[in-house]
């Protein structure tokens, strides 16, 4: 794992991953659109690490059936992940509660998650190097 980078260095890289992945998913599954769910955030974890969360995205509909149980998400998303230094999704996680979840984590410890239970959410969490972990460090959108 590499050491966390600054918010200024990290944010554009992972925000562009989010945008590219959403574009690929909307192209692959045109009947499902994605919109902003929550704005970007910074948060300090209990272990003291500062985490960056680029804006989360929410789908207009559940993606499990339309994507052939995530097969289309993998075929659309894996090339985008590869361009950004992430491994392929590699299947879905066995998660209780009816959620279908796919994750990928890069060498910096950033995790991209797509979880679906009508609707679906795309979330990214990235460890960043920030003494204050103050949301004022986030670029103004």
N, C-alpha and C positions, 0 to 999 in steps of 0.2 A: 504494500500500500504506500502511496506517496503522501507526503505531508500536505495538510490542507492549504489551499491558496486563499488569497484575500477575496472578499466579497466582490470587489471591482473586477478581479480577474475571472472569478468563478461564474458570476451571474450571467454574462452574455453567452458563455459556452453552453450552459445547461438550459437557458431560456431558448436558445436556438434549437437545441435537441427537442424540447417540448413542441415548438412551432413546427419543425420538420416532421415529427412523428404524427402530430395531429393532421397535417396536410396529407401524409401518406395514408392514414386511416380513412380520412374523408374521401380520398380518391378510390380506395379499395372498397369501401362500404358507403356509397354516395347517399343512401337513404338515412344515414345516421350522421347528425352534425354534432360538433363539440363546441361548447361555450365556456367562458371563464366561470369557475365555481368560487374560488377564493383567491384573493390577491397574494402576491409574493410576500413571504414573511421570513423573519429571522427569529430563532428561539434557542435559548440555552438549555441543554439537557441536564439532567440530574448529575451526570458524570462530568459536567463542566464544559463539554464540547459545545461549540456554536454550530447550529444547523441552518442552512439556507433551504427554503422551500419556494422554488419558483411557483408562479400561479398554478393552481390546480384546475383541471378541466373536467367538465361533466358532459356526458353524452346525452343526446335527445331521446335515446331509447336503450334498452338492454342490448348488449352486443354478443351475448353467448350464442344464441341460435343463429342470428344473421351472419356471424363470423365462422360458422361451422365449429363451434366450441373452441374459439380462439385461433383456429388454423389460419384464417385470413389475417388476423392481427399479427401472427408470427411472420407470415410471408410478406406483409407490408412493412412491419416494424423492424425485423431483424437487419435488413440492409441499412436502415437509418441508425440503429444501434451500433452497427459495425463502423459506420463513418465517424461516429462520435467516441470510438474506443470502448464500447460496451460489448460484452458477449451476447450471443443470441439468447432469447427468452428461455428456451429449453423446456417448454411445457408449463403446466399450471401447478400451483401449490395446492395441497390438500388442506383447505381452511374450513373450519366449522361455520355453521350459520348460513349456508347456501351461497356464499361468495365464491366466485371463480377468480383466481388471482394469478397473475404472471409478473415476475420480477426479473430485473437484471441489475447487477452491481459492477461498477467499473473499479479500476485500480486505486482511485482516489477515495473509494468508499461511498460514492454516490449511488443511490438506488432509485431506479425508475420502476414504478408499480402501476399496472393497470388492473383494477379490480371491478368486477361487475356483479351486480345484484339488482338490476333494473332501477336506475340507470348504471352506467359505468363511470369510473373516475380514473384520471391519469394524474399521478402524483410523483414528484421527484424530491428527494432529500439529499443534501450535499453537506458534508462537514466543511466548514470554512474557518480560516484563521482570522479571528476578530476579537480584540481585547474587550470591546464593549458589548458586542452582539446587539447593537442598537439598530432597529429598523430604519433609522435615518441613513444608514449606509446603503440601503437599496436604491437602485436607480429610480428616478421618478418616471412613472409610466403615463 
